């Protein structure tokens, strides 16, 4: 269990560093949506993360 918590914190810090606050919000929505079994929240988080990841490729 501690390894999972450590991995989670590392992933969150990486997303925050690379994608800023919007990335953290997307990851938070995705995580809350999965844990509470709300597809709307998890979909919104996934869309935010997908837009952040593909944004540089689309603007080229």
C-alpha positions in Angstrom: 0.0 0.0 0.0 2.8 2.6 0.7 4.2 1.9 -2.7 0.9 2.7 -4.3 0.6 5.9 -2.4 4.2 6.8 -3.4 3.4 6.1 -7.0 0.3 8.2 -6.9 2.2 11.2 -5.4 4.9 10.8 -8.0 2.4 10.7 -10.8 0.6 13.8 -9.5 3.8 15.7 -9.2 4.9 14.8 -12.7 1.5 15.9 -14.1 1.6 19.2 -12.2 5.1 19.9 -13.3 4.5 19.1 -17.0 0.9 20.4 -17.4 0.4 22.8 -14.5 -2.8 23.4 -12.6 -5.1 22.2 -15.4 -3.3 18.8 -15.4 -3.8 18.5 -11.7 -7.5 19.3 -12.0 -7.9 16.8 -14.8 -6.1 14.1 -12.8 -8.2 14.9 -9.7 -11.5 14.7 -11.7 -10.4 11.4 -13.3 -9.5 9.9 -9.9 -12.6 11.1 -8.1 -14.8 9.9 -11.0 -13.2 6.4 -11.0 -13.4 6.0 -7.2 -17.0 7.3 -6.9 -18.1 5.5 -10.1 -19.3 8.6 -11.7 -18.6 8.4 -15.5 -19.3 12.1 -16.0 -16.4 13.2 -13.7 -14.0 10.6 -15.0 -14.8 11.5 -18.6 -14.3 15.2 -17.9 -10.9 14.5 -16.3 -9.9 12.2 -19.2 -10.9 14.9 -21.8 -8.9 17.6 -19.9 -5.8 15.4 -19.8 -6.2 14.3 -23.5 -6.5 18.0 -24.5 -3.4 18.9 -22.6 -1.4 16.0 -24.0 -2.5 16.5 -27.6 -2.5 20.3 -27.5 1.1 20.8 -28.7 0.6 18.4 -31.6 -2.5 20.1 -32.8 -1.1 23.6 -32.7 1.9 22.7 -34.9 
